[in-house]
């Protein structure tokens, strides 16, 4: 085939897929919308949220106008009141999105313990720009969003408040997941899921793999992120996790857990521990890397890393972290750490090792770790501040691990990184023009 003919064929093919892509519609939803699906591609004739859930197909972009949506109770504990009936695809996700400049607010009063909105048994779904607040009740809200039996879901630019007055000690989460792969949560705020136990949390995770949580603010919870059951290959980076009891809790039970990354996060004033590993009931917990984080407490309280092991935790790596003003820099039993070095421990904290305590020199003498770690003032630009930017540094010293990792310690490596939620949001542009769709 000559070059000219090949070029013509490529151009015609591109035009064909572009034209087919245009058949994917934009649709509009409003709190009082009542138009049929066939008419709601006109913003003047919006449909209801339920109609959108029942009809949206691969490639559709569904804009929710501002206002309050009360979807009522879910039909059962394992469903959401609002959840799509169909899947998108890798190049044609289904996108539910706030109309530009407006705020759709979803009421979360779930009498049957189900979620208010989310995804169940569908793939390639995006929820973008929604606000919600759990009912404030002593009984608890089991979850505001439920993601179950799903893959390739994105939650971004959402602000969700949990239930802060729960007293029954049961599940009280903002987002709960089960049997989920490749969930991405980006540029959101999750806060005030508080109660008397570990299950009052922004994220309650079961059977979840390849989860990414990034650029989120997570605060006011008992645990910010609770890794609870049969999870693996999850990554948390560039988050601002503050004013919880525990920042991230890895609490492995049942089968083998492996391959977790916690990096470039800022942890502030988590009163018990910034990161806790509680090895009880699983066959193994293998391969957690904690690096380039900033851990800070206003007063000497809490623990930087609490590694509590009954023999199943191994191959934890801890490096390039700034740990400032913790009561305990590290609580550690004998066999968990595979590598710990190039950390900066500053303040009056101590190290705890299998019931004994001491300073950094003592720690070095009793372990194989932290020979290149230091005890230097991190030079935060506003130590004690309440925003991530307060923990940028006036000097970025090249005293970190280097090689394939950064040569600077802490969450900020250059000072130009984006950490935590930003009002301008994650990428919320319209998806690329869908390809290969027919009329539906």
Beta strands, then each sheet from edge to edge (+ up, - down):
strand 1: 26-29
strand 2: 61-64
strand 3: 67-69
strand 4: 80-83
strand 5: 94-98
strand 6: 104-108
strand 7: 115-120
strand 8: 125-128
strand 9: 130-134
strand 10: 145-156
strand 11: 159-161
strand 12: 172-186
strand 13: 189-191
strand 14: 200-209
strand 15: 212-214
strand 16: 217-219
strand 17: 223-229
strand 18: 235-237
strand 19: 240-242
strand 20: 246-250
strand 21: 257-263
strand 22: 266-268
strand 23: 273-279
strand 24: 285-291
strand 25: 294-309
strand 26: 313-319
strand 27: 322-332
strand 28: 337-341
strand 29: 344-346
strand 30: 350-353
strand 31: 356-358
sheet 1: 1+ 2+ 5+ 8+ 10+ 7+ 4+
sheet 2: 1+ 2+ 5+ 8+ 10+ 12+ 14+ 17+ 20+ 23+ 25+ 22+ 19+ 16+ 13+ 11+ 9+ 6+ 3+
sheet 3: 1+ 2+ 5+ 8+ 10+ 12+ 15+ 18+ 21+ 24+ 26+ 28+
sheet 4: 1+ 2+ 5+ 8+ 10+ 12+ 14+ 17+ 20+ 23+ 25+ 27+ 29+
sheet 5: 1+ 2+ 5+ 8+ 10+ 12+ 14+ 17+ 20+ 23+ 25+ 27+ 30+ 31-
end
